[in-house]
Amino acid sequence: MTGKNRRGGLATAAVAAILVAAGGVAIGVGVTRPGPPPQPAEVVASATASPTPSESAASDSDGPPVPAGTTPPAQAQPAAPAQAQPASLTLPESLPTRLTVPSIGVDTDLMQLGKNPDGTVEVPPLGVDSPAGWYRNSPTPGELGPSVLLGHVDAAAGPSVFYRLGELTAGAEVTVTREDGTTAVFAVDRTERYPKADFPTLEVYGNTDDSQLRLITCGGAFDRSIGHYVDNIVVYATLVSSRPA
């Protein structure tokens, strides 16, 4: 599948199938941990929340249930970015292999994530040593559009790869090593926390006019009655340069 096809499919297919009931992402389970994961200061109530999700759910033997996801309206368009990126900053398609976020100590291989038979998107294995994963129906990092990476916040044994994601602030560097020998360098624009009922599907997955990156994990309080965190943390970042790996 080419990057162009992936990008177009985000606006028309079940692109938010990783979303759990009420639109959020189930990628963390808080059982025991040294303390609550860092959180952005405020919870954002999104005006572009996802549509009403399906009631069905698939069981995940290593973590909480992963209910079926939602589908953005076929013709819906995301808000335009504040400033269009120069064409020279858009990279050709190349599979991502490694993610580093120096300011929060992230240095992880990237696995590929597809969809489960029920239409939900796969998540990485649950565990403290689990890598982050690239959702392969999104553009590759550096291509035109929003490339989506997911990671767990924690597991029964302790913090996971995206435990400190909520600490990221504007300007922080995020790099993705690619199979073609290049490293895509992104700068964080902002970090937001959303109630899962108000997950901004179109803002996260909708087409963009430049090369974007999304890092997603769970956040907020952990509701033991349902086995999920109540919020999602989303980091928005923009491609600013590239260099040899």
C-alpha angles and dihedrals in degrees: 000000000000125000089248092057092047092050094050092045092059091070097044112030136055091292096153095052090127089068118109127213111321091015106292133126122250103212105129140046121199110212106134125354137148092252141330115300117259113272135202110252100251138033113233119218100210123222088203098056120163120265121262108296130227118270094225122104138193121214119240109204092204098046148355124327116281108216119207116275139238136252124228117230109276095237099039117121129200123236114277116257117257092248129013116239121241111258090238090068093059111095129208121254115288129152116252118239107173140022125203128183104175098188092062099032098251116154110153143153114242122232123196119252123202132164132295120234090263092057097258116127119251119250126204118271112280112252144100091261096044114128125230117257139220117226100231095207088067124075117278112259109280095025121111110283137028116319111203125215123180133193140167121258095211146332137211091280097049144281121358133206098289097038092120097038092114090064094068116114134186114295097025113140122243120182131192121195113215134204092246091067097258130117117218111215118207132184119214113246097186145328119229137185119211133185106245089240088062101041106156098230097173095045092051102039105020122110118274134197093235141032111289138174129208123196113192135188140142124277147158122061122344112238106208092189090068100023095238142100110250097225142041127225116216124187116201117203137172129215109252103168147339134225140175113286 
